[in-house]
Structure formats: structure tokens, C-alpha cells
Amino acid sequence: MTTSPAVLTRWILVAGLALLGASAEIAEAADDLSMAGVVLDDAGKPVPSYVVRATPPAGVRRYGTDVPYAITDAKGRFTIEYLVPGRYRLFAGDSETHAKMDPLDARAGQQDVTIRVTRYRTIEGVANDAHGKPLAHMDVRVGRRPVYEGGHAVGETRGREALTRTTKTDAEGRFRIERYPSTEPVEIRVTLPKGPGARLGPLVVAGIVPGKQSLVLGAKSALSITGTVLGKGGVPVEGARIQSTVDGRRSGPSTATDEHGGFVLSPFVEGAKVRLRVTAAASADAIWLPAKPVEVLSGAKGVAFTLNPGHVLRGEVTGVKASDLRGYEIYAPGYHSMAKPHVFNGASTAFTLGPLPAGHLDLRIRRGRRSKQPLTLTGPRKRRTPVPCPGEPVTLEMAVAHNLPGRIAAPAGVGQIRVTFYDAWGRQQSADHALRAGQSFELRGVPAGPGQLFARSEDGRFMALLEGVSPTDEDVTLTMVSATSIVGHIENLPSEVRIGSVTARRGKLRYTARLAADGSFETPALPPGLWNLEFDVGIPLGGIVPTLHDVEAGTGDAVATWNAD
């Protein structure tokens, strides 16, 4: 007779407590707990000779591979003894007649654990072709249709047997799947002969309940879908690609139109719902855009698509050399599927995009993997300016970006400093956040032209602002000074004015403060200098605005008069 590690551990613990002179109550408290329950099948009948194992809770030491377990009796009852307090993970062992159980959580000491298991089922049948002849030596797959969550198939978790079984039909088309571990409806798929001469539709039968005997699966004759693809004025479109989706879940056959714009898609099983999609086709003398997808039934005839004419958008990038543009891409957002981005190869600054629909389109330029020289668009955000298509060639002005070096002058104890450059269109380039007084910095990718150079300490008590700074400037020094604010109020404020806001602007810098009900306000910390104040009082009174505009930060109380004239 062998003693399990759990029993041995209990004896050693009790003996140790006795040697130390512990009381009988302490020795009794060292007794392990038990867990009891019953195992039932899907019909509610007890399952005898079923192994139930209990994985110990986290932090409990396990001796080797020994896991507490029990075997059900004739009434399906089980008792697992010598458990320490905690939550256990129950899982099933071996059984000739029943499948593995889903993992179940239970606590030590619980006496009413109910485990549900599934009795193995047998699936058998015969597969025939459309003429009743057996499909010999074909692959058969039986399983549940997978459900995906987060990109992963669920339903076949650890502790449960796989729900997919495969086999082959014999010379008479018969197949048999034994010990299938589920009672839920399954899908049976038979791989049919393929090739130009195949005249059978896909043999897929869903909703089969495991255990149903003598299934007869008959393939149906393949059906075709025919139609035409025409362009503007009824001109046939050659080379247009037709793609299909069957029953909204799997890809079907695809083809291309002939010189007359016609197409034939096959095979489809009778009654299948098919979604057809036409992709763009381009040639030297014609460009076409996709038509909207259509839904038809298998066997449909005379399906017609009318494609819209596409256009080519041409343009040129100025202000930089062709070699600087190498690796950059220009594209029209939202039209990637029909118009691939144009990649500059370093030989020319001209670009071509198409096919594209008529209208106003946005153009974007981005850096590719092979691009080395940082560039920046000049002008008022031209990459977001709609351009007409079709229309005259588009001109986009760009410039080579530069590095802007400088130095920080600040009193001792300022702490960490962050430096930011704002160009003329509000784009930002920032230096390291951990700069300190006396250190040098270098901003990379700064566009040519004047801008604002702004520095701020981590606690916001010190700031510096230089306007009209250009990357070509030398010996740029940011002198940190104490930040200040603008405190003020609005006189003669009407009672119907809701609480609004005050915005202080200086170039691309912008700070907003709340306007109190009595008309008082105080802006956040600002660099010293002249600021423009804008008031939003939240009432639709046209032409009635406070008269205060430009204010010097730190000069005292700023007063604005409500002008109702």
C-alpha cells in the first residue's frame, strides 16, 4: 500500500505539532478539507468510473506530479480528501464513454459540486455526387463552425477535447466519426474533385446533430453566374476582376471579364447567396472605378455592372531636389484600394495617381522606409488642401528640414526644461524633456522660415520665448525668466452673460482661463510680453464684445469695458 504525498504531509504536520506540545485543538485544526460532488451526463444520468482531478490553488506547494483526485462510484459521486483551504480548478480524466469536462472552479470544503459531461457520439453516413454515385476516397471534415474573439478561435479551450475530426470516405462513399465529444450541431464538409471538368457544387452540410445515424449527403450540380461589366456609354470593360463571397462568410470563385465584358463564375451550390464585387481595371486607353457590390442567388443570369470612368491626377513637387524625395510617398487617403501611392524613386519630382473619382481629393505625403532626408511641406498645410480631380497638374511646395541648435540660460535650481519650436503653420518640433540650465540643445526637422522658440520648466515657474527664429540663425540662446499672468475683469457685464472664457494668444501659443460670473479672470502662467486677449462670453449678442485686446503680461489689473453700442 502506498501513501500519497497529501496524506504523508498531514501525518508529518500533526506529529510535529504533538512533539512541540501543541494542544489537541491545534492538531485538529491541521486537518485537511474535503470536496464532494456528483458527475452527470447531458441526460442527467450519473457517470460512474469518471476521474476528477483538483489542481491546487496558487502558492500551494505540489509534491512531484501528484494532484488530488477521485473516481466516481456507481451513483456518480466523488470525494477528494486532504485539501488545504483555497480555490481549486477541477478537470476531467480518462473515460471510455464520456468526453472531458470543461474546467470548473470549486472551493475546498464544498460538498455540492455538480459536474456536467458529454457522452461520446458517433457520426456516420454516406456521401454521393449529384447523380447518386458514391464519392470514394474523399476527405471529410466534421466540426463546429469556429467563433472568433480578438482574432483567436474560441470553443476549444484547454481541458476540452478538440471539436474537429477528419476522415476519408471508403470505396462506397461511407464515413464514420467515433467518440465525438459534443452534442451541439456540427458542420460536415466533403472535399470534392476540382478542375475544369468539375460539375459538382460545394458539399457542405450544417446543423447535423452528433449521434444521428445513416446520414446521406448528396452533392448538387454546380450552378454558374453570368453577367457583363460595362463602362460609360455601354463600352465593354475587359480585364475587370469579379470576386465572390458565398453566404456572407467564405470566399468563392473569382474570374476576369473577356474582351466583350462578359464573365462566368462557377461552381456554386443551388440556393447559395452570393455577393459579387468588381475591382478596378486599368489599361493604356481606359481607367475604370469599381461598381458597388451586388447580392444574387446562385444560377443568376445577366448580372450587369456599370463602372464609372476614373481619372488620373498628375502633379509635381517643387522646392526640393529629386534625390531628396527618394522614398517619399504621395497618396489620396481613402482610395488606397484603387489608387496605389506614388513612390518617388529619386529620378523625378513628378507624380501620377489613379484611377481616382471626380471631385475634390486630399493629398498626403509621408516618409517611406527608404527615405533619408527629412522634408517639410511649406504653405498653409497643403497636404490637407483639397485638389480638383480631374484638373490642372497639382503643385506641392516642399522644403528640406534643418536642425536648429541653441543654448539654455537659466537661474540655478530651475530643474528640467522642455524646448519646443512652432513653425509658421503651427507644427511643432520638440527637444528632449530633460534639458537643464546651461545645456545645449538641437531641434531636428525644423522647417525653413521664421517661427517661435518656446521653453518651459517642468514646474511651469520659468519660461522663455523667442519670436522670428530661423534654423539659419546662429548662437540662439533661450534666457529663462519667471513666468507671469494676466489678472483682470470685465466691467458692465450684463446679467444674462453665462460663464465664458478668456484666451491669451501670442503667435502659435494659446492659453485659456475661465471667466467668473462676476467678470473676473486670471490666465495661467505666461512668458512676459504683449498678449492678445479674446473673450467668449457664451451669449449670442452680435457686435457686443469687451473692448480689451492687447495686454502686457505682469503689468497689473487688466480692465475691459463691456461695450453695448
Salt bridges, closest charged atoms under 4 A:
ASP31 OD1 - ARG10 NH2 3.22
ASP41 OD2 - ARG119 NH2 3.31
ASP42 OD2 - ARG121 NH2 3.55
GLU96 OE1 - ARG179 NH1 3.81
ASP102 OD1 - ARG160 NE 2.96
ASP105 OD1 - ARG89 NH1 2.90
GLU124 OE1 - ARG176 NH1 2.55
ASP139 OD1 - LYS168 NZ 2.51
GLU161 OE1 - ARG165 NH2 3.64
ASP170 OD2 - ARG174 NE 3.36
GLU172 OE1 - ARG174 NH1 2.03
GLU178 OE2 - ARG176 NE 2.69
GLU184 OE1 - ARG144 NH2 3.15
GLU187 OE2 - ARG145 NH2 3.91
GLU187 OE1 - ARG189 NH2 3.56
GLU187 OE2 - ARG249 NH2 3.30
GLU259 OE2 - HIS260 NE2 3.70
GLU295 OE2 - ARG275 NH1 3.33
GLU329 OE1 - ARG366 NE 2.77
ASP423 OD2 - ARG427 NE 3.22
GLU442 OE1 - ARG444 NH2 3.55
ASP459 OD2 - ARG461 NE 2.90
GLU467 OE1 - ARG506 NE 3.26
GLU491 OE2 - HIS489 NE2 3.84
GLU534 OE1 - ARG505 NE 2.85
ASP557 OD2 - HIS489 ND1 3.29
